[in-house]
Amino acid sequence: MQQISNAAQLGQAVRAARKQAGLTQAQVALTAGVGLRFVVDLEAGKPTAQIGKILQVITTLGGRLRLDGWPTPAEGDQR
């Protein structure tokens, strides 16, 4: 598992996953339902990217977001 603590590291991880999957930025954008410019900016480490779109791209590339060290919400407290 890779540790990511800033936007540049996230961008590098997304780029590596995309290349490993053999996809172009345009293919990822189309499949994830985001714009090409968003994927380009995300891979470049732009710190203002929207988390919802980031999650769409991560999911498209077969990844998932995991937050270690955070408390698990109590059942029924999923607001």
SEFIGU-964220 format. One line per field, with one value per residue (C-alpha): residue number from 1; chain; x, y, z. Coordinates in Angstrom, 1 decimal, decimal comma. Layout:
BEGIN
k: (NUM_...)
c: (A_...)
px: (X_...)
py: (Y_...)
pz: (Z_...)
REM end
This chain:
BEGIN
k: (1_2_3_4_5_6_7_8_9_10_11_12_13_14_15_16_17_18_19_20_21_22_23_24_25_26_27_28_29_30_31_32_33_34_35_36_37_38_39_40_41_42_43_44_45_46_47_48_49_50_51_52_53_54_55_56_57_58_59_60_61_62_63_64_65_66_67_68_69_70_71_72_73_74_75_76_77_78_79)
c: (A_A_A_A_A_A_A_A_A_A_A_A_A_A_A_A_A_A_A_A_A_A_A_A_A_A_A_A_A_A_A_A_A_A_A_A_A_A_A_A_A_A_A_A_A_A_A_A_A_A_A_A_A_A_A_A_A_A_A_A_A_A_A_A_A_A_A_A_A_A_A_A_A_A_A_A_A_A_A)
px: (0,0_1,3_1,2_0,1_0,2_-0,1_-1,6_1,6_2,0_-1,6_-1,1_2,0_0,1_-2,8_-0,5_1,3_-1,9_-3,2_-0,1_0,0_-3,6_-2,5_-5,0_-4,7_-5,8_-8,7_-9,8_-9,7_-11,7_-14,4_-14,7_-14,7_-17,1_-14,8_-13,2_-9,8_-8,5_-9,4_-7,3_-4,4_-4,6_-5,0_-1,9_0,0_-0,7_-3,2_-4,2_-7,7_-9,1_-12,6_-12,6_-15,7_-14,1_-10,8_-12,7_-14,3_-10,9_-9,4_-12,4_-12,0_-8,4_-9,4_-8,2_-9,9_-9,3_-8,3_-7,9_-5,7_-5,6_-9,1_-11,9_-14,6_-18,0_-20,4_-23,2_-26,0_-23,7_-22,9_-24,0)
py: (0,0_3,4_6,3_9,6_12,9_15,6_16,3_15,7_12,2_11,5_12,7_10,5_7,5_8,1_8,5_5,2_3,3_4,7_3,7_0,3_-0,2_0,8_3,7_7,2_10,2_10,6_7,0_7,5_10,7_9,2_6,1_8,0_10,6_13,5_16,0_15,4_18,7_17,2_14,1_16,2_18,5_15,6_13,9_17,2_17,4_20,3_20,8_22,1_18,9_17,9_14,8_13,3_13,4_12,1_9,1_8,5_8,3_6,1_3,7_3,7_2,6_-0,2_1,5_2,6_5,1_3,9_6,1_4,4_5,7_7,2_6,0_3,9_5,6_3,9_2,0_4,4_7,4_7,5_11,1)
pz: (0,0_-0,9_1,5_0,0_2,0_-0,7_-4,1_-6,0_-4,6_-5,4_-9,0_-9,4_-8,1_-10,4_-13,4_-12,5_-12,1_-15,4_-17,3_-15,7_-16,9_-20,4_-20,6_-21,9_-19,9_-22,3_-21,8_-18,0_-18,2_-20,4_-18,2_-15,0_-16,3_-15,7_-18,1_-19,7_-18,1_-14,7_-15,2_-16,5_-13,5_-11,1_-12,5_-12,3_-8,6_-8,7_-5,0_-5,7_-7,3_-6,2_-3,9_-5,6_-9,0_-7,5_-6,2_-9,6_-11,2_-8,5_-8,8_-12,6_-12,2_-9,8_-6,7_-3,5_-0,8_2,6_5,7_8,2_11,8_11,6_13,8_12,2_12,3_14,7_12,9_12,1_12,3_8,6_7,9)
REM end
